[in-house]
């Protein structure tokens, strides 16, 4: 959970609010927040599958994740994690925390199948809507229109959204950021780019905060 707190500069007050976390994958944030009494609904297409299927996928991709870290070592700052081996262990431990919580969380509707930008089927009032390492990160594969529609849908669900980081997977500023900002200005949304105290991916130390008009 500490990583999410750093990604999004989450305060104790933030953690007491209802949170919707989009494109969450097999992350441990929901499990850890729920353990301390927080309220979070995670949305991801992976939640279509049973825990055994998700675990199988994690096991199948672990070596590929490690190999990619080795290939691209110079793209990252290693002060926090020390080495690719240590980072992989931390990631797998987080995924294990998720898997242990998944069945219970699914039964309580904390993990729900969903694919951005379509959030129309989700009901409930959320103060914060979070999106980590999906929007902007995969700019090469997702269009400007996809980003804007996703942001529209996220704004329809919460009072504030936070997206981290706002760079592409190669560390360069997203090619879609300019169009997203132009849309926010056109629609008179308040927004700001905020530096955070976390930079593992070089260039990935900024989040986008967008405030609803409510």
C-alpha positions as CSV (number, residue, x, y, z in Angstrom):
1,X,0.0,0.0,0.0
2,X,2.9,2.3,0.7
3,X,3.7,2.5,-3.1
4,X,0.1,3.7,-3.9
5,X,0.4,6.2,-1.1
6,X,3.5,7.6,-2.7
7,X,2.2,7.3,-6.3
8,X,-0.8,9.4,-5.4
9,X,0.3,11.3,-2.4
10,X,-2.5,9.7,-0.4
11,X,-3.0,11.1,3.1
12,X,-4.7,9.4,6.1
13,X,-7.7,11.5,5.2
14,X,-7.6,10.2,1.6
15,X,-7.4,6.6,2.8
16,X,-10.6,7.1,4.9
17,X,-12.6,8.0,1.7
18,X,-14.4,5.6,-0.7
19,X,-11.9,4.9,-3.5
20,X,-12.4,3.4,-7.0
21,X,-9.1,2.1,-8.4
22,X,-9.1,1.5,-12.1
23,X,-6.9,-1.0,-14.1
24,X,-5.7,-2.4,-10.7
25,X,-4.6,-5.8,-11.8
26,X,-3.2,-8.2,-9.2
27,X,-2.1,-5.4,-6.9
28,X,-2.2,-5.5,-3.1
29,X,-3.6,-2.0,-2.4
30,X,-7.2,-3.1,-2.0
31,X,-6.3,-6.0,0.3
32,X,-4.1,-3.8,2.5
33,X,-6.5,-0.9,2.7
34,X,-9.4,-3.2,3.5
35,X,-7.3,-4.7,6.3
36,X,-7.2,-1.4,8.1
37,X,-10.8,-0.6,7.5
38,X,-10.7,1.4,4.3
39,X,-13.1,1.2,1.4
40,X,-11.9,0.4,-2.1
41,X,-13.4,-1.1,-5.2
42,X,-10.9,-2.3,-7.8
43,X,-11.8,-2.6,-11.5
44,X,-9.8,-4.7,-14.0
45,X,-10.5,-7.2,-16.8
46,X,-8.4,-9.8,-15.0
47,X,-11.1,-10.1,-12.3
48,X,-13.1,-12.1,-14.9
49,X,-11.0,-15.1,-13.9
50,X,-10.8,-17.3,-10.8
51,X,-7.8,-17.0,-8.4
52,X,-6.2,-20.2,-9.7
53,X,-6.2,-18.8,-13.3
54,X,-4.8,-15.5,-12.2
55,X,-2.0,-17.3,-10.2
56,X,-1.2,-19.4,-13.2
57,X,-0.9,-16.2,-15.3
58,X,1.4,-14.6,-12.7
59,X,3.6,-17.7,-12.6
60,X,3.8,-17.8,-16.4
61,X,4.8,-14.2,-16.7
62,X,7.2,-13.8,-13.8
63,X,10.3,-14.7,-15.8
64,X,9.3,-12.4,-18.6
65,X,8.9,-9.5,-16.1
66,X,12.3,-10.2,-14.7
67,X,14.0,-10.4,-18.1
68,X,12.4,-7.1,-19.2
69,X,13.8,-5.5,-16.0
70,X,17.3,-6.8,-16.8
71,X,17.1,-5.6,-20.4
72,X,15.9,-2.1,-19.4
73,X,17.8,-1.7,-16.2
74,X,19.2,1.8,-17.2
75,X,15.6,3.1,-17.5
76,X,15.0,2.8,-13.8
77,X,16.3,4.3,-10.5
78,X,17.4,1.4,-8.3
79,X,17.9,3.3,-5.0
80,X,14.5,2.1,-3.7
81,X,14.5,-1.5,-4.7
82,X,18.2,-2.3,-5.0
83,X,18.1,-4.9,-7.8
84,X,15.8,-6.5,-10.3
85,X,15.8,-9.7,-8.2
86,X,14.6,-7.8,-5.1
87,X,12.0,-5.9,-7.1
88,X,10.6,-9.1,-8.5
89,X,10.3,-10.6,-5.0
90,X,8.5,-7.5,-3.8
91,X,6.1,-7.7,-6.8
92,X,5.4,-11.4,-6.2
93,X,4.8,-10.8,-2.5
94,X,2.3,-8.1,-3.4
95,X,0.6,-10.4,-5.8
96,X,0.4,-13.1,-3.2
97,X,-1.3,-10.7,-0.8
98,X,-3.8,-9.9,-3.6
99,X,-4.4,-13.6,-4.2
100,X,-5.0,-14.4,-0.5
101,X,-7.6,-11.6,-0.4
102,X,-9.2,-12.1,-3.9
103,X,-11.9,-14.7,-3.1
104,X,-13.1,-12.8,0.0
105,X,-12.8,-9.4,-1.8
106,X,-14.7,-10.7,-4.8
107,X,-17.5,-12.0,-2.6
108,X,-17.8,-8.5,-1.1
109,X,-17.7,-6.9,-4.6
110,X,-14.3,-5.2,-3.9
111,X,-12.9,-6.7,-7.1
112,X,-15.1,-6.1,-10.1
113,X,-14.6,-6.9,-13.8
114,X,-14.4,-3.8,-15.9
115,X,-12.5,-2.4,-18.8
116,X,-11.8,1.3,-19.3
117,X,-13.2,3.5,-20.6
118,X,-16.5,1.8,-19.8
119,X,-17.5,2.4,-16.2
120,X,-21.2,3.0,-16.8
121,X,-22.2,-0.2,-14.9
122,X,-20.5,0.8,-11.7
123,X,-22.7,2.5,-9.1
124,X,-21.7,4.1,-5.8
125,X,-20.3,7.3,-4.6
126,X,-16.5,7.6,-4.6
127,X,-14.4,10.5,-3.4
128,X,-11.2,9.4,-5.2
129,X,-10.7,7.5,-8.5
130,X,-7.2,6.3,-9.0
131,X,-5.4,4.9,-12.1
132,X,-1.8,3.6,-11.8
133,X,0.5,2.7,-14.7
134,X,-2.1,2.3,-17.4
135,X,-3.3,5.6,-18.8
136,X,-0.4,7.5,-20.4
137,X,1.9,4.6,-19.7
138,X,0.7,2.7,-22.7
139,X,0.3,5.7,-25.0
140,X,1.6,3.7,-27.9
141,X,-1.4,1.4,-27.8
142,X,-4.1,3.7,-26.5
143,X,-5.4,6.7,-28.4
144,X,-6.0,10.3,-27.2
145,X,-9.7,9.6,-27.6
146,X,-9.4,6.6,-25.3
147,X,-7.6,8.6,-22.7
148,X,-10.2,11.4,-22.8
149,X,-13.2,9.0,-22.7
150,X,-11.6,7.2,-19.8
151,X,-11.1,10.4,-17.9
152,X,-14.8,11.4,-18.6
153,X,-16.0,8.1,-17.2
154,X,-13.7,8.3,-14.1
155,X,-14.9,11.9,-13.4
156,X,-18.5,10.6,-13.6
157,X,-17.7,8.3,-10.6
158,X,-15.8,10.5,-8.2
159,X,-15.0,13.9,-6.9
160,X,-11.4,13.7,-7.9
161,X,-9.2,11.5,-10.1
162,X,-5.5,10.9,-9.8
163,X,-3.4,9.3,-12.6
164,X,0.2,8.2,-12.2
165,X,2.5,8.5,-14.0
166,X,1.9,10.8,-16.9
167,X,4.9,9.6,-18.9
168,X,5.0,6.7,-21.4
169,X,6.6,3.4,-20.7
170,X,9.9,4.8,-22.2
171,X,9.9,7.7,-19.7
172,X,9.0,10.4,-22.2
173,X,6.0,12.6,-21.6
174,X,2.9,11.0,-23.0
175,X,2.0,12.1,-26.6
176,X,-1.6,12.3,-25.4
177,X,-1.0,14.7,-22.5
178,X,-1.4,17.9,-24.6
179,X,-4.8,16.8,-25.9
180,X,-6.0,15.7,-22.5
181,X,-5.0,19.0,-21.0
182,X,-6.7,20.9,-23.9
183,X,-9.9,18.9,-23.2
184,X,-9.8,19.7,-19.4
185,X,-9.3,23.4,-20.2
186,X,-12.1,23.4,-22.7
187,X,-14.5,21.8,-20.2
188,X,-13.4,24.0,-17.4
189,X,-12.1,21.3,-15.1
190,X,-9.6,22.2,-12.5
191,X,-6.4,20.1,-12.7
192,X,-2.8,20.2,-11.7
193,X,0.4,18.2,-12.3
194,X,2.0,17.2,-9.0
195,X,5.5,15.9,-8.4
196,X,5.5,13.0,-6.0
197,X,8.3,11.5,-3.8
198,X,8.6,8.4,-6.0
199,X,10.6,7.9,-9.2
200,X,11.4,4.3,-10.1
201,X,10.9,4.8,-13.8
202,X,13.1,7.7,-14.9
203,X,10.9,10.6,-15.7
204,X,7.9,9.0,-13.9
205,X,7.6,11.2,-10.9
206,X,4.5,13.2,-11.7
207,X,0.8,12.6,-11.3
208,X,-2.2,14.3,-12.8
209,X,-5.0,15.5,-10.4
210,X,-8.4,16.4,-11.9
211,X,-11.2,17.8,-9.8
212,X,-14.8,17.4,-10.6
213,X,-17.2,20.3,-11.0
214,X,-19.6,19.0,-8.3
